[in-house]
Amino acid sequence: MSHPDLNLLVTLDVLLTEGSVARAAKRLRLSPSAMSRALARLRETTGDPLLVRAGRGLVPTPRAIELRERVGQLVEDAESVLRPVETLDLKRLVRTFTLRNQDGFVENFGPDLIARVGQQAPGVRLRFVLKPDKDSTPLRDGSVDLETGVVGNATGPEVRAQALFRDRFVGVVRMGHPLCELTITPARYAACRHILISRRGLDRGPIDDAFEPLGLKREIVTVVGGFSEALALARASDLIASVPERYTGNLRDGMFCFPLPVPLPEITVSLLWHPRLDADPAHRWLRGCVRDVCAGITHWIS
């Protein structure tokens, strides 16, 4: 039984990434004719055309699309095996990490995280971007290094996840709101006017599901996409915002908070990353920084 030429994996990875024989040849420092011959060998080996002509360009076949991420991971794994292990020198590390989070993370954890990173690795820059959904594509394509959030059905099956903390939802109103002076029962809570937080623009949430067995229904006045928007509205009106407690700690400063009078499951906020970065020393160090900073915040209301 003949063994396939494993060097073709590198060629296949570059071809599928570039989607062009000319660009792949330039990247691998080969002549276009040599790259064309390599593509012919790949087609013979895989039994698939892989890249086919479409107008002036080439488009991948379904088989090529299926192979693209697998081949890329295989090449990265092989390179990591052959690469010598380097001792991480944080003082000399120069790198920018992109962290994707829902609003509230930077306000609560950002200052401590930036301070810790700056003290240990002054050449490291943190870039925070908002997380509009749970799509794992930014982790897969490398545009995002780390995410925080709740693992859901849209989270890629290959994505690594490590729990950071448990959180619960609380009600939040402005100081002086009528609820501040009352025992907050399900009926009183439902009778108020509410803000619904939904990144997908839904018209109901878990709280509404919890009301149904009690025969209650709340009035949702407005729907917003994030915690900071909801809390800003609640701060300036008599509306109620219901938000995760630990995740929004600093956003709720100066407001009246109370446990929800209906049972709602706690959520687990996790740290998410792509497995290709598992063994990267700098990435592993940053994951530890995020875990330590999140573990240091323990304020809960009674």
C-alpha positions, -999 to 999 in steps of 0.1 A, spaced: 0 0 0 15 33 -10 16 62 14 4 97 3 29 125 1 22 144 33 40 175 19 9 179 -2 -10 189 29 9 222 31 2 228 -6 -35 220 -2 -38 243 28 -23 272 9 -44 266 -22 -76 263 -3 -68 295 17 -57 316 -13 -83 301 -38 -58 310 -65 -29 290 -82 -9 322 -88 -13 335 -52 -5 301 -38 26 298 -59 38 332 -48 32 323 -11 51 290 -14 78 306 -37 70 282 -65 65 288 -102 29 289 -114 36 257 -135 50 239 -105 19 249 -85 -4 237 -113 14 203 -113 9 202 -75 -28 209 -79 -30 181 -105 -14 157 -80 -38 168 -53 -68 162 -76 -55 127 -84 -48 119 -47 -82 132 -34 -102 121 -64 -118 156 -65 -111 187 -87 -110 208 -55 -108 241 -74 -128 247 -105 -130 276 -130 -157 302 -125 -153 331 -148 -118 344 -144 -113 329 -109 -115 295 -92 -141 284 -67 -138 255 -42 -158 223 -46 -180 210 -17 -152 186 -9 -126 214 -8 -149 234 16 -152 203 38 -114 199 38 -104 235 43 -106 237 81 -95 202 87 -64 206 66 -55 239 82 -57 224 116 -36 194 106 -9 218 92 -10 239 124 -7 208 146 23 195 125 40 229 127 35 230 165 50 195 169 81 205 149 85 240 165 108 242 195 92 252 228 100 287 237 100 302 272 75 330 273 91 363 282 61 385 292 83 416 296 93 413 259 60 401 245 45 424 219 11 413 207 -25 425 203 -53 402 216 -89 407 205 -116 398 231 -152 396 221 -178 402 248 -213 414 254 -217 449 268 -209 449 306 -177 429 305 -154 458 298 -172 480 323 -169 454 350 -137 435 343 -118 456 318 -100 480 343 -86 451 364 -77 430 333 -59 459 316 -40 467 348 -29 431 353 -19 427 317 0 460 317 19 451 348 30 417 336 33 423 299 36 460 290 39 453 253 5 436 251 -25 455 239 -61 443 244 -87 451 218 -123 447 230 -151 442 204 -188 438 210 -204 403 206 -237 407 186 -243 369 185 -230 335 194 -216 326 160 -182 310 164 -168 321 130 -146 349 145 -129 324 167 -125 300 138 -110 325 114 -87 340 140 -102 375 140 -111 370 177 -87 354 202 -110 350 232 -147 354 240 -168 353 271 -205 343 271 -230 315 277 -224 284 257 -253 278 234 -265 258 204 -248 283 180 -214 277 197 -191 257 174 -187 221 187 -149 223 185 -147 255 206 -130 252 240 -150 265 269 -140 270 306 -165 283 332 -156 317 347 -185 322 371 -222 315 378 -246 344 376 -282 351 383 -306 377 370 -318 406 392 -343 434 388 -330 469 386 -348 502 390 -339 538 397 -335 550 433 -369 563 444 -389 539 422 -421 528 440 -408 492 442 -380 504 465 -405 507 494 -424 476 488 -421 438 493 -416 427 457 -440 399 449 -445 383 415 -478 402 410 -462 436 419 -432 429 397 -454 419 367 -476 449 371 -447 473 364 -435 484 330 -405 464 317 -375 465 294 -368 433 274 -332 426 265 -329 406 233 -300 407 208 -323 389 183 -352 413 188 -376 387 204 -408 399 221 -405 376 251 -379 360 273 -373 335 301 -390 358 327 -422 357 306 -420 319 306 -417 319 344 -448 341 347 -471 317 327 -476 290 354 -485 319 378 -511 333 354 -492 366 352 -481 386 322 -458 417 323 -460 447 301 -429 451 279 -426 487 269 -394 485 248 -369 459 235 -331 467 235 -301 448 224 -278 451 254 -275 455 292 -261 491 292 -290 503 271 -315 487 294 -299 501 325 -296 536 310 -334 535 303 -342 522 338 -320 548 354 -339 576 337 -375 563 340 -398 540 360 -391 510 338 -376 478 352 -345 462 337 -337 425 345 -300 418 340 -273 393 351 -259 405 385 -222 400 384 -218 408 347 -234 443 352 -220 452 386 -205 486 377 -233 495 353 -258 493 382 -240 518 405 -265 540 423 -295 519 413 -318 498 434 -314 460 428 -335 431 440 -337 393 435 -363 384 409 -396 372 426 -399 343 400 -376 313 397 -351 317 369 -321 293 363 -287 307 369 -264 311 339 -227 301 335 -205 327 319 -176 309 302 -143 317 285 -143 305 249 -114 300 224 -105 280 194 -85 248 200 -56 258 177 -46 283 205 -46 257 233 -9 253 235 1 289 226 20 302 257 9 338 254 -27 329 248 -26 305 278 -12 333 300 -40 356 289 -67 330 296 -53 328 331 -54 366 335 -91 366 325 -99 338 349 -81 354 378 -98 388 372 -133 373 370 -128 352 401 -119 383 421 -153 398 418 -177 383 443 -203 410 451 -238 396 455 -270 413 468 -291 396 494 
